[in-house]
Amino acid sequence: MARIALVTGGTRGIGAAIGKKLKADGYDVAATYMGNDEAAAAFTAETGIATYKWDVGNYESSAEGIKKVEAELGPIDVVVANAGITRDAPFHKMTPQQWTDVINTNLNGVFNTVHPAWPGMRERKFGRVIVISSINGQKGQFGQANYAATKAGDLGLVKSLAQEGARYNITANAICPGYIATEMVMAVPEKVREAIIGQIPTGRLGEPEEIARIVSFLASEDSGFINGSTVSANGGQFFV
């Protein structure tokens, strides 16, 4: 029987690449999204991957959504917490709402996604938790105090989950992508994009599929001794 994988923010960008890779690996995949019904419908039509709409920033919505996924597909074995937003502003101009919105999605959203699935993983003595953090959670970034704080917080959560889950054959790991050629990055002005690439020693943006291949390994049986780790995938832009 195929294992079940849940990918939040899974209908576009890095999330979509992850879902496609996991499906190719033989998983039954569920992808969540929050707002873009058209993109979700197109993704399902293209891939056959089931999509579910809920706000990961809301615990009740997440718990109900996960219950629905498990009723339709089966117990969730792999959680990929990928959903994230930005509300950028220099700190002195950042509003409490901009701070709270990002915290709710990028940090609380990881708790809200993993927590409802955690008891089942413990009971079945298998689980893979993979959190998509960011290079900016490792080094900080001007105008992204909210975003960087959440992505750094994700790393601490992963290390704690790794210790709590280890005896139940549950691993928790994080991936910190650098600048990846998603719609969001490709939409910035060309001069800005060139300046970003100029900071990357490999001289190019990463591809979503490169992150998906890391997820594929961390989700597999072969990765069972890798726990509490952070994988940096940034083309040499930043070293920890």
ZIVENHU-V103433 format. One record per helix or strand of 3 or more residues. SS is the DSSP state (H for helix, E for strand). FROM is the first residue (numbers start at 1). LEN is the number of residues. If there is no record, write none. Layout:
ss:SS from:FROM len:LEN
ss:SS from:FROM len:LEN
This chain:
ss:E from:4 len:4
ss:H from:13 len:12
ss:E from:28 len:6
ss:H from:37 len:11
ss:E from:50 len:4
ss:H from:59 len:14
ss:E from:76 len:6
ss:H from:91 len:3
ss:H from:96 len:29
ss:E from:127 len:6
ss:H from:135 len:5
ss:H from:145 len:24
ss:E from:170 len:8
ss:H from:183 len:4
ss:H from:190 len:9
ss:H from:208 len:12
ss:H from:221 len:3
ss:E from:230 len:4
